[in-house]
């Protein structure tokens, strides 16, 4: 059974940093497509960053240069380092895994105050 558990969210001032982590069980993150999505109230869920099984990374234009996605092989996690946070980054952030199926975590809230 695949399980994804996000952590690291919280309240931070604009310009600050947070590091989100997605702990995976039931899959090996290095063999999977892994992504971080976010959803703000009243808006559609959007892709923030992703990393393929080959290590190719993608970041949306809105976070490029500020957010970095990476894998921790030892912990079997996918992390999202978020720097220079803006109030518009406020959303619930979800981890997604695609390996023989499409799996979602429960999400972690990120709130950026101005």
C-alpha positions as CSV (number, residue, x, y, z in Angstrom):
1,X,0.0,0.0,0.0
2,X,1.4,3.4,-1.0
3,X,1.4,6.1,1.6
4,X,2.6,9.7,1.3
5,X,3.0,11.9,4.4
6,X,3.9,15.5,4.0
7,X,5.5,17.6,6.8
8,X,7.2,20.9,7.2
9,X,4.4,23.4,6.5
10,X,3.7,26.4,8.7
11,X,3.4,30.1,9.0
12,X,6.3,32.2,7.8
13,X,6.8,35.9,6.9
14,X,7.3,37.0,3.4
15,X,10.9,36.5,2.3
16,X,11.3,33.5,4.6
17,X,12.0,29.9,3.9
18,X,10.4,26.5,4.6
19,X,11.4,23.0,3.7
20,X,8.6,20.5,3.0
21,X,9.2,16.8,3.1
22,X,7.2,13.9,1.7
23,X,7.9,10.6,3.3
24,X,6.9,7.7,1.0
25,X,6.1,4.1,1.9
26,X,5.2,1.3,-0.5
27,X,7.2,2.9,-3.3
28,X,10.8,3.9,-4.0
29,X,10.9,7.6,-4.7
30,X,14.0,7.3,-6.9
31,X,12.0,5.0,-9.3
32,X,8.9,7.1,-9.4
33,X,7.7,10.4,-10.8
34,X,7.3,12.6,-7.8
35,X,5.6,16.0,-7.7
36,X,4.6,18.8,-5.4
37,X,1.3,20.5,-6.1
38,X,-0.5,23.3,-4.3
39,X,-4.0,24.5,-4.0
40,X,-5.1,27.8,-2.7
41,X,-8.7,28.5,-1.6
42,X,-11.0,28.9,-4.6
43,X,-8.3,27.9,-7.0
44,X,-7.4,24.8,-8.9
45,X,-4.6,22.5,-7.8
46,X,-1.4,23.3,-9.7
47,X,1.9,21.7,-10.2
48,X,4.7,23.4,-8.4
49,X,7.7,21.2,-9.0
50,X,8.4,17.6,-10.1
51,X,11.3,15.2,-10.4
52,X,11.3,12.2,-12.7
53,X,12.8,8.8,-12.1
54,X,15.8,9.8,-14.1
55,X,16.3,12.9,-12.0
56,X,15.0,15.5,-14.4
57,X,13.4,18.3,-12.5
58,X,10.7,20.8,-13.4
59,X,9.6,24.0,-11.7
60,X,6.6,26.2,-12.6
61,X,7.4,29.7,-13.7
62,X,5.9,31.1,-10.6
63,X,8.4,29.4,-8.3
64,X,11.4,29.0,-10.6
65,X,14.6,30.2,-8.9
66,X,13.0,30.1,-5.5
67,X,11.9,26.5,-5.0
68,X,14.0,23.4,-5.4
69,X,12.8,19.8,-5.5
70,X,15.1,17.0,-4.4
71,X,15.2,13.3,-3.4
72,X,16.7,11.8,-0.2
73,X,17.5,8.3,-1.1
74,X,18.4,7.2,2.5
75,X,15.1,8.5,3.9
76,X,13.0,7.8,0.8
77,X,11.6,11.3,0.8
78,X,11.1,14.0,-1.7
79,X,11.7,17.5,-0.4
80,X,10.8,20.9,-1.5
81,X,13.0,23.8,-0.4
82,X,11.1,27.0,-0.6
83,X,13.0,30.3,-0.4
84,X,12.0,33.9,-0.8
85,X,8.4,33.0,0.0
86,X,5.6,35.4,-1.1
87,X,2.1,35.8,0.2
88,X,0.8,34.3,-3.1
89,X,2.6,31.0,-2.2
90,X,0.0,30.5,0.5
91,X,-1.7,27.2,-0.2
92,X,-2.0,23.6,0.9
93,X,0.9,21.7,-0.6
94,X,0.4,18.1,-1.7
95,X,2.9,15.4,-2.6
96,X,2.1,13.2,-5.6
97,X,3.6,10.0,-6.8
98,X,3.0,8.2,-10.1
99,X,4.3,4.7,-10.2
100,X,1.8,2.0,-11.2
101,X,-0.9,4.4,-10.0
102,X,-1.5,8.0,-9.0
103,X,-1.1,8.7,-5.3
104,X,-1.6,11.7,-3.1
105,X,-0.7,12.7,0.4
106,X,-3.1,14.6,2.8
107,X,-1.3,17.9,2.3
108,X,0.5,20.4,4.5
109,X,-0.5,24.0,4.9
110,X,1.9,26.8,4.0
111,X,0.9,30.3,5.0
112,X,3.0,33.3,4.1
113,X,2.2,36.6,5.8
114,X,3.0,40.0,4.3
